Amino acid sequence: MRKREGTMRLALLFSIAVAAVCGLVAVVGAQTPTKQSVQSVPAQQPNAQPQGSQPEASQPSDEDFTFKTSVKEVLAPVTVTTRDGNMVNGLTALDFQLLDNGKPQTITTVDNFAHPISLVVAVQANSAVEQILPQIQKIGSVFDQLVVGETGEIAVLAFDHRIRTMTPFTSDPDKIHNAFKTIRPGSTPSHLNEATTAALNMLRNRPPDRRRIVVLISESHDNGSHFRVRDVLTEAEFADVVIYTVDISHLLTSLTAKQLPNRQANIPPGGIALPAGQVMTPTLELEQNQNGNWAPVFKEMFTAVKDIFIPDPLKVYTQFTGGRQYSFMTQRGLESAVAEIGDELHSQYLLTYSPNNQDEAGFHEIQVIVDKPDLKVRTRNGYWLAAKPK
């Protein structure tokens, strides 16, 4: 009898313990949401499954609710000056109107370029510029003081048929000065397009918070490159790089360089008359050096089955990316050109927008208008947008 009462007493205690544990679990479950209840918030998203349609193991994880988009953001560097050429500062997004293929766009940001600069200088160093190189060798300090600044960095390339890195990216003034001083003349070719591409590739690896600039000190034609102008423009667009050029006068190199035998006569593009019945095309328009709307030229460059002849790649690079061309004949003129580039870099605006017409494949022409009188505005001519895959 006592044995049976002891057994019943143990059973009763065990039942009480089980009930207590179950009650504790119920309380904790009521106060702490499970992973499934946390995910029920974004369950109204298009990709989410209705509640109860799938077992717990197949419910989407937190990573499935990350929005991914292929919307293209376009950067438009804008320079605003008075009629006298003085830089205009202090403008805001309300002062700008931006058109993409004629359609008004919403400007998401207007940056006055507080970001540090990453700059690559590519110097033509073939035999044709042997007598001009001493002027170029003296401008390292100008780049250091006016263009790079305290937080900037600069790399220097020299090119003939080779691309030589005189210094990788550095902020050390001594290394910058030495890079220019040690540039020496080389062979006859000058692979301008390949040197520009090398500079663009260097900039693509820089941090995204830095401004990316290329300065080309070169004659206005390419001699021997295997790369086409269209290839360079594509790389410049992908890397978000603005290209400035300081043109070495062809007259100056012709007077100072050693003449080669059987040199082909340099006939100005405008001196060649069109044959009877030939229609003016964007290519011929470019060859005739007509200024104005460059959009037809860029369209033909990107869509032509074969590459078209570009007599002045430097002009195309600056027009497409929003840079500017300079030229010089003397040491003072060279230093002045570099100083003006520095002034512009520190006074520009960077407009960012996401086009509302991304279904329009092909070349998109950019137009920026400032809602103030008597101001001149310069920006990139446009960009190329490939068709979306079907």
C-alpha positions in Angstrom: 0.0 0.0 0.0 2.7 2.5 0.9 4.6 1.4 -2.2 1.6 2.3 -4.4 1.1 5.7 -2.7 4.8 6.5 -3.3 4.4 5.6 -7.0 1.3 7.8 -7.3 3.1 10.7 -5.5 6.0 10.5 -8.0 3.7 10.5 -11.0 1.9 13.6 -9.6 5.1 15.5 -9.2 6.3 14.5 -12.7 3.0 15.8 -14.2 3.3 19.1 -12.4 6.9 19.6 -13.7 5.9 18.9 -17.3 3.0 21.4 -17.1 5.4 24.0 -15.7 7.9 23.5 -18.6 5.1 23.7 -21.2 3.8 26.9 -19.7 7.2 28.5 -19.7 7.7 27.6 -23.4 4.3 29.1 -24.2 5.2 32.4 -22.5 8.5 32.7 -24.3 7.0 31.9 -27.6 4.3 34.6 -27.1 6.9 37.2 -26.2 9.7 36.5 -28.8 8.8 36.6 -32.5 10.1 33.8 -34.6 12.1 34.3 -37.9 8.9 33.6 -39.8 7.0 36.3 -38.0 9.8 38.8 -38.7 9.7 38.1 -42.4 5.9 38.5 -42.5 6.4 42.3 -42.9 7.8 42.2 -46.4 5.5 39.4 -47.4 3.4 41.8 -49.5 6.4 42.3 -51.9 5.7 40.8 -55.4 8.3 38.0 -55.0 7.0 36.8 -51.6 4.9 33.7 -51.2 1.5 33.8 -49.5 1.5 32.7 -45.9 1.2 29.0 -45.5 1.9 28.2 -49.1 5.3 26.7 -48.4 6.8 24.9 -45.4 9.1 26.7 -43.0 12.3 25.4 -44.7 11.5 27.0 -48.0 10.5 30.5 -46.7 12.6 33.3 -48.3 15.6 34.5 -46.2 16.4 38.1 -45.4 18.7 38.3 -48.5 15.8 37.6 -50.8 14.3 41.0 -49.9 17.3 43.0 -51.1 16.3 45.1 -54.0 18.5 44.9 -57.0 18.3 47.3 -59.8 20.0 47.9 -63.1 19.0 51.5 -63.4 21.8 53.6 -64.9 23.0 56.7 -63.1 24.5 59.3 -65.3 27.1 61.8 -64.2 27.3 65.2 -66.0 30.2 67.4 -65.1 29.1 71.0 -65.6 31.2 74.1 -65.9 29.4 77.5 -65.5 31.1 80.7 -66.4 30.3 84.3 -67.0 30.6 85.8 -70.5 34.1 86.9 -69.4 35.1 83.4 -68.6 35.0 83.7 -64.8 33.8 80.6 -62.8 30.4 80.8 -61.2 30.1 79.2 -57.8 27.2 78.7 -55.3 24.6 77.3 -57.6 22.1 74.7 -56.3 19.9 72.0 -58.0 17.1 74.5 -58.3 19.3 76.6 -60.7 19.8 73.7 -63.2 17.5 72.1 -65.8 18.7 68.9 -67.4 17.4 67.3 -70.6 18.2 63.8 -71.8 17.2 63.4 -75.5 15.0 66.4 -75.0 13.2 64.9 -71.9 13.4 66.8 -68.6 15.1 64.8 -65.8 15.1 64.9 -62.1 18.6 65.8 -60.7 19.3 63.6 -57.7 22.5 65.3 -56.5 24.6 68.4 -57.2 28.1 68.0 -56.0 30.5 71.0 -55.8 33.3 68.5 -56.0 34.4 68.2 -52.4 35.7 64.7 -53.3 39.5 64.3 -53.7 41.0 64.0 -57.2 42.7 61.1 -58.8 44.4 62.3 -61.9 46.5 60.7 -64.6 48.7 62.8 -66.8 49.8 61.1 -70.1 52.6 62.9 -71.9 53.6 62.2 -75.6 57.3 61.4 -75.5 58.2 60.3 -79.0 61.0 61.7 -81.2 58.7 64.5 -82.6 58.6 66.3 -79.3 62.2 66.0 -78.3 62.7 69.8 -78.3 59.5 70.5 -76.5 60.0 68.0 -73.6 62.2 70.4 -71.6 59.1 72.7 -71.2 57.0 69.7 -70.0 59.6 68.5 -67.6 59.2 71.7 -65.6 55.5 71.6 -64.8 55.4 68.9 -62.1 55.1 71.6 -59.4 52.1 73.2 -61.2 50.2 70.0 -61.1 51.0 69.4 -57.5 49.9 72.8 -56.3 46.9 73.6 -58.5 45.4 70.4 -59.6 46.0 67.7 -57.0 45.7 69.6 -53.7 46.1 68.3 -50.2 44.0 65.1 -50.6 44.6 64.4 -54.3 46.8 61.9 -56.1 48.5 61.9 -59.4 50.1 59.3 -61.7 52.3 60.1 -64.7 52.6 58.2 -68.0 54.8 58.7 -71.0 54.1 57.2 -74.4 55.6 56.6 -77.8 55.0 53.1 -79.1 55.2 52.0 -75.4 53.3 53.1 -72.4 55.7 53.9 -69.5 54.6 54.5 -66.0 56.8 57.3 -64.6 55.1 57.1 -61.3 52.0 55.3 -60.0 49.4 57.2 -57.9 51.2 59.3 -55.3 50.7 62.5 -53.3 54.5 63.0 -52.8 55.6 66.2 -54.5 59.2 64.9 -54.9 57.9 61.8 -56.8 55.6 63.9 -59.0 58.4 66.4 -59.9 60.9 63.6 -60.6 58.3 61.8 -62.8 58.1 64.7 -65.2 61.9 65.5 -65.1 62.8 61.9 -66.1 60.6 61.8 -69.2 62.8 61.1 -72.3 62.0 61.1 -76.0 61.5 57.7 -77.6 60.6 56.3 -81.0 58.6 57.8 -83.9 55.1 56.5 -83.2 52.8 58.0 -80.6 50.1 55.6 -79.5 47.7 58.3 -78.2 44.6 56.0 -78.1 46.4 53.2 -76.2 47.9 55.7 -73.7 44.5 57.2 -73.0 43.1 53.7 -72.5 45.9 52.8 -70.1 45.1 56.0 -68.1 41.4 55.1 -68.0 42.2 51.6 -66.7 44.3 53.0 -63.9 41.4 55.2 -62.8 38.8 52.5 -62.9 40.5 50.8 -59.9 40.4 54.0 -57.7 37.9 54.3 -54.9 34.4 55.4 -56.0 34.4 58.5 -53.8 37.2 60.1 -55.9 36.9 62.2 -58.9 38.7 60.7 -62.0 40.5 63.0 -64.4 42.8 62.4 -67.3 45.1 65.1 -68.8 46.6 64.4 -72.2 49.6 66.5 -73.2 50.0 65.4 -76.8 49.6 66.3 -80.4 46.0 66.1 -81.7 46.5 62.9 -83.8 47.2 59.3 -83.1 50.2 57.6 -84.8 50.1 53.8 -84.8 47.6 52.8 -82.1 45.6 49.6 -82.6 42.8 51.0 -80.4 39.9 53.0 -82.0 38.5 56.2 -80.7 35.2 54.4 -80.1 37.0 51.9 -77.8 38.5 54.8 -75.8 35.1 56.6 -75.4 33.5 53.3 -74.2 36.2 52.9 -71.5 35.8 56.6 -70.5 32.1 56.2 -70.0 32.4 53.0 -67.9 35.0 54.6 -65.7 33.2 58.0 -65.3 36.3 59.9 -66.4 36.6 63.5 -67.6 39.4 64.1 -70.1 41.2 67.4 -70.5 43.8 68.0 -73.2 46.8 70.3 -73.6 47.6 70.2 -77.3 51.2 70.3 -78.5 51.1 72.4 -81.6 51.8 70.5 -84.7 53.5 73.5 -86.2 55.8 73.6 -83.2 56.8 69.9 -83.6 57.2 70.3 -87.3 59.6 73.2 -86.8 61.6 71.5 -84.1 61.5 67.8 -84.9 63.9 66.0 -87.3 62.2 65.6 -90.6 61.7 62.1 -91.9 62.1 61.2 -95.6 59.0 61.0 -97.8 56.8 62.7 -95.2 53.2 62.9 -96.4 51.9 66.4 -97.0 49.5 67.6 -94.2 46.5 68.9 -96.1 43.9 70.6 -93.8 40.6 68.7 -93.8 38.8 71.8 -95.0 41.0 72.0 -98.1 39.6 68.8 -99.7 36.6 69.6 -101.8 33.7 67.1 -102.0 33.3 65.2 -105.3 30.2 66.1 -107.3 27.1 64.5 -105.9 28.6 63.4 -102.5 26.4 64.0 -99.5 27.7 65.5 -96.3 27.7 62.9 -93.5 28.6 63.3 -89.8 32.1 61.9 -90.6 32.7 64.4 -93.3 31.3 67.1 -91.0 33.9 66.2 -88.4 36.6 66.2 -91.0 35.6 69.7 -92.1 36.1 70.8 -88.4 32.7 72.2 -88.1 31.6 73.0 -84.5 28.2 72.7 -82.9 26.1 69.6 -82.2 28.4 66.6 -82.0 25.6 64.1 -81.3 25.5 62.9 -85.0 29.2 62.3 -84.9 29.0 60.2 -81.7 26.1 58.2 -83.1 28.0 57.3 -86.2 31.1 56.4 -84.1 29.2 53.9 -82.0 27.0 52.4 -84.8 29.3 52.4 -87.8 30.2 48.9 -89.1 33.8 50.0 -89.6 35.7 52.6 -87.7 35.5 56.1 -89.1 38.5 58.4 -89.5 38.9 60.8 -86.7 41.4 63.6 -87.5 41.4 65.1 -84.0 40.8 62.5 -81.2 41.6 65.0 -78.5 38.6 67.2 -79.5 36.3 64.1 -79.5 37.5 63.0 -76.0 36.9 66.4 -74.5 33.5 66.9 -76.1 32.2 63.4 -75.1 33.4 63.5 -71.5 32.8 67.2 -70.6 36.5 68.3 -70.5 38.2 71.1 -72.4 41.0 71.6 -74.9 43.9 73.9 -74.3 47.0 74.6 -76.3 50.4 76.2 -75.8 53.4 77.5 -77.7 55.6 78.7 -74.8 56.5 77.6 -71.3 54.2 80.3 -69.8 51.4 79.1 -72.1 51.8 75.5 -70.8 51.8 76.5 -67.2 48.8 78.8 -67.8 46.9 75.9 -69.4 47.5 73.6 -66.4 46.5 76.3 -64.0 43.2 76.9 -65.8 42.5 73.1 -65.6 43.1 73.3 -61.9 40.7 76.3 -61.5 38.0 74.5 -63.5 38.3 71.3 -61.5 37.8 73.1 -58.3 34.8 75.1 -59.6 32.7 72.5 -61.4 29.4 70.9 -60.5 28.6 67.3 -60.9 25.0 66.6 -61.7 23.7 63.0 -61.1 20.4 61.7 -62.4 18.7 58.4 -63.3 17.3 58.8 -66.9 13.5 58.3 -67.1 13.9 57.2 -70.7 16.2 54.2 -70.4 14.1 52.2 -72.9 15.6 54.4 -75.6 18.7 52.5 -76.8 21.5 54.4 -78.6 23.1 57.8 -78.1 21.5 60.0 -75.4 22.2 63.7 -75.9 22.6 65.8 -72.6 21.6 69.4 -72.4 22.1 71.5 -69.2 20.4 74.9 -68.8 21.1 77.3 -65.9 18.2 79.5 -64.9 20.2 82.6 -64.8 20.9 85.2 -67.5 24.3 85.8 -69.2 25.9 82.5 -68.1 27.7 80.0 -70.3 27.3 76.3 -69.6 29.5 73.4 -70.7 28.9 69.7 -70.1 29.5 66.3 -71.8 27.6 65.9 -75.1 26.0 62.6 -74.0 26.5 58.9 -73.4 25.8 55.6 -75.1 23.0 53.3 -73.8 22.9 49.8 -75.0 19.5 48.1 -75.7 18.1 46.0 -72.8 18.2 42.3 -73.3 14.8 40.8 -74.1 
